[in-house]
Amino acid sequence: MQFAVHAIDKQSKARAGEVSTAHGTIKTPIFMPVGTAGTVKSVNQRDLKNDVKAQIILGNTYHLNLRPGTSILEQAGGLHKFMNWDGPILTDSGGYQVYSLTDVRKLTEEGVKFQSHIDGSRHFISPEISMDIQRSIGADIIMAFDECTPYPCEYKTAKKSMEMTHRWLKRCVDHLKKSPAKYGYEQTLFPIVQGSVYKDLRILSAEVIAAAGAEGNAIGGLSVGEPADVMYEITDAVTAVLPLDKPRYLMGVGTPANILECIALGIDMFDCVMPTRNARNGMLFTSEGIINMRNEKWKADFSPVDPNGKCFVDSNYSKAYLRHLFISKEMLAAQIATLHNLSFYLWLVGEAREKIIDGTFSEWKNRMVKKLMVRL
């Protein structure tokens, strides 16, 4: 993997760059649609490429290991071929999903024992096993196995967890050296900065992660319930430490406003289930604010969803029609809404990139953030 920075905003830490992988290039800043189990819910791969214009998508180690399993993925030739997606893929290590299974997991230095959310069967993931699963999945970018702490979290707990995450990183690196990639192309490991909301721990973790010399770095354990201003403060502190010449991935973030603010803090890559999950529940994001498509006020509104006509759905379907689909519980509602939200997110980061390049990002960002948070 290679990364090049093409432009940096003069009034913030925002930058426009390009990540090169075996399956194509990614223009940053970028948003990555979440395809947890080998599918971005409600959207087929053709529409992801042609309408959403996704440049990279996510798969998840925990879910793909349970279904369909690594044996099937290897027989298919990896996740790219299995799901018919020829662009770059990034895989989460499974650490966050295991963290979410609070009542059915046991965490030790060796790894995590847990019960499947599907059938209750017992499993074990260690740093080494996570690397093996991600080798079988075949993602271009893979994540180190880490522990994500909850919010709130005591300092002592956050420190202990962070230190174990650092030890697990070494095990991931050592194991990858002994287990070559399976499908004829390189996979790039991103280590993950942890430390909860404690600035000194985050800075220490960022220093350890930077010293690992990886080709890219991630920031985990944010957007788990802490206030937005705390997330921004921690992100700012971490990006001040992480290398300038490596891409920075803020995991699980977030709202359109969160994304613009964190681009200004030097983040290059984002993912979040919000645009897809909220779409299925009738919440749409637009350049003028947030719309609840179930509201009575849209019943006879035949204008496009986004007044500026920025996204795929705008020129095809009105608010009135989309509301009708949701009220009627038609499956097409989730499909159209998901296409809209993902298209909007990709448009937003694309606009941010253009504004960084032409030198107008900060002024544009400040205007946009105010509008993006309005409930229409």
TAHU-V548252 format. One record per pair of residues at least 6 apart in sequence whose C-alpha atoms are under 6 Angstrom apart, sorted by the first residue. I is the first residue (numbers start at 1). J is the second residue. D is the distance in whole Angstrom. If there is no record, write none. Layout:
# TAHU-V548252
i->[I:I]
j->[J:J]
d->[D:D]
This chain:
# TAHU-V548252
i->[1:1:2:2:3:3:4:4:5:5:6:6:7:7:7:8:8:9:12:13:13:13:14:14:14:16:16:17:17:18:18:18:19:19:23:23:24:26:28:29:29:29:30:30:31:31:32:32:32:33:34:34:34:34:35:35:36:36:37:37:38:42:48:52:52:56:56:57:58:58:58:59:60:60:61:61:61:62:70:74:76:78:78:79:80:88:89:89:90:90:90:90:91:91:92:93:93:95:95:95:96:104:104:105:105:106:106:111:111:112:112:113:113:114:114:115:115:127:127:127:128:128:135:140:141:141:141:142:142:143:143:144:144:146:147:148:151:158:158:162:162:190:190:191:192:192:192:193:193:193:193:194:195:195:203:206:210:216:216:217:218:218:218:219:220:236:247:248:248:249:249:249:250:252:252:253:253:254:257:275:275:276:279:279:280:282:282:283:283:284:284:285:286:288:289:289:289:289:289:290:290:291:293:294:298:298:299:300:301:301:302:302:302:303:304:304:304:305:305:306:311:311:312:313:325:326:355]
j->[20:21:19:20:18:19:17:18:16:17:16:17:15:16:357:14:15:356:264:264:265:266:263:264:266:28:353:27:28:26:27:28:25:26:87:88:87:55:268:268:269:349:269:349:270:271:56:57:271:57:40:57:58:273:58:59:59:60:63:64:59:335:54:342:343:88:89:89:89:90:91:91:91:92:92:93:94:94:136:136:82:137:138:137:86:140:139:140:139:140:141:142:139:142:143:143:145:145:146:147:148:114:115:113:114:112:113:125:126:124:125:123:124:122:123:121:122:145:168:172:172:175:181:187:187:188:189:188:189:189:190:169:191:165:165:221:225:195:196:194:195:216:217:217:218:219:220:205:206:219:220:220:201:202:238:238:242:246:247:248:248:249:250:250:251:265:268:267:268:268:269:270:270:271:272:271:272:272:369:341:342:338:337:338:334:292:293:291:292:290:291:341:306:371:371:372:373:374:375:375:376:376:323:323:319:320:320:320:319:320:318:319:320:318:314:318:319:314:319:314:343:344:340:340:333:333:361]
d->[5:5:6:5:6:5:5:5:6:4:6:5:6:5:6:6:4:5:5:5:5:5:5:4:5:5:5:6:5:6:5:6:6:5:5:5:6:6:6:4:6:6:5:6:5:6:6:5:5:5:6:6:5:6:5:5:5:5:6:6:6:5:6:6:4:5:6:5:6:5:6:5:5:5:6:5:5:5:6:6:5:5:5:5:6:6:5:5:5:6:5:6:6:5:5:5:5:6:5:6:6:6:6:5:4:6:5:6:4:6:5:6:4:6:5:5:4:5:6:5:6:6:6:5:6:5:6:6:5:6:5:6:5:5:6:5:6:5:6:6:5:5:5:5:5:5:6:6:6:5:6:6:5:5:6:6:6:5:5:5:6:4:6:5:5:5:6:5:5:6:4:6:5:5:5:6:5:6:5:5:6:5:5:5:5:6:5:6:5:6:5:6:5:5:5:4:6:5:6:5:6:5:5:6:6:5:5:5:6:5:5:6:5:5:5:5:6:5:5:6:6:6:6:5:5:5:4]
